[in-house]
Amino acid sequence: MKDQESDPQGRYKLQLFVTGASPNSVRAIANIKRICETHLPDNYDLEITDVYRQPLLAHDKQLVALPMLLKMHPHPVMRLVGDMSDKEKVLKGLGILPGLQEND
């Protein structure tokens, strides 16, 4: 079975939108970094955007809830809302099947 993590389509392009240093934002950043380092090592680009500093992006990207993770590549584009603590939901949203080991 082919592993999504080594998919030749290219690197994962992710953008996490947060609201300053709120507790949910801090958790979302830590959680998505942990998930990416565990399941996509050296195969992702993560951009973190504070909508307080760039308020027009919230309008341009049609953000309705924050924190929000936008997966732009590989397709399909996906939006995940919350603090990224539901690891299974995040992995499914990213199109990554969880491995057999659940030690983290």
C-alpha positions in Angstrom: 0.0 0.0 0.0 1.3 3.4 -1.0 2.0 5.8 1.9 0.5 9.3 1.5 3.4 10.8 3.4 5.8 10.0 0.5 3.3 11.0 -2.3 5.2 12.4 -5.3 2.6 15.1 -5.8 4.7 17.3 -3.6 4.9 18.9 -0.2 1.9 19.7 1.9 1.1 23.4 1.9 -0.7 24.4 5.1 -1.7 27.8 6.5 -2.9 28.1 10.1 -4.9 31.2 10.9 -4.9 32.3 14.6 -6.0 35.2 16.7 -3.0 36.5 18.5 -1.6 34.5 21.5 -5.0 33.3 22.7 -5.0 29.9 24.5 -6.8 28.2 21.5 -4.2 29.8 19.1 -1.3 28.6 21.1 -2.7 25.1 21.4 -3.5 25.0 17.7 0.1 26.0 16.8 1.6 23.4 19.1 -0.7 20.6 18.0 -0.4 21.1 14.2 3.4 21.4 14.5 3.5 18.1 16.5 1.2 16.4 14.0 3.3 17.6 11.0 6.6 16.7 12.5 5.3 13.2 13.4 3.4 12.4 10.2 4.9 14.7 7.5 8.6 15.2 8.5 10.4 17.3 5.9 7.4 17.2 3.7 5.4 20.2 4.6 5.4 24.0 4.6 3.4 25.6 7.4 2.6 29.3 7.4 1.1 30.7 10.6 -1.0 33.9 10.1 -2.2 36.1 12.9 -5.5 37.7 11.6 -5.1 40.5 14.2 -2.0 41.6 12.3 -3.4 40.9 8.9 -7.2 41.5 9.2 -7.9 41.6 5.5 -6.8 38.0 5.1 -9.8 36.9 7.3 -12.1 38.5 4.7 -10.1 37.4 1.6 -10.0 33.8 2.8 -13.6 33.9 4.0 -12.6 32.8 7.5 -15.7 32.3 9.8 -14.1 30.6 12.8 -10.6 30.6 14.2 -8.2 28.9 14.6 -8.5 27.5 11.1 -6.1 25.3 9.2 -6.2 25.6 5.4 -4.7 22.7 3.5 -3.9 24.0 0.0 -1.8 21.2 -1.4 -2.2 18.3 -2.1 -5.7 18.7 -3.4 -8.5 18.8 -2.4 -8.3 22.0 -0.4 -9.6 21.4 3.1 -10.5 23.6 6.1 -10.2 22.4 9.6 -11.4 24.5 12.6 -10.4 24.3 16.2 -7.3 23.8 18.3 -6.2 20.8 16.3 -6.3 18.6 19.4 -8.5 15.9 17.7 -5.6 14.2 16.0 -7.7 11.7 14.1 -9.9 14.5 12.6 -6.8 16.5 11.6 -5.1 13.4 10.0 -8.3 12.6 8.0 -8.6 16.3 7.0 -5.0 16.2 5.7 -5.7 13.0 3.9 -3.2 11.0 6.0 -4.2 7.6 7.3 -3.1 7.1 10.9 -0.2 4.7 11.3 -0.4 1.6 13.4 1.5 3.2 16.3 -0.4 5.6 18.4 2.4 6.5 20.9 2.2 10.3 20.7 
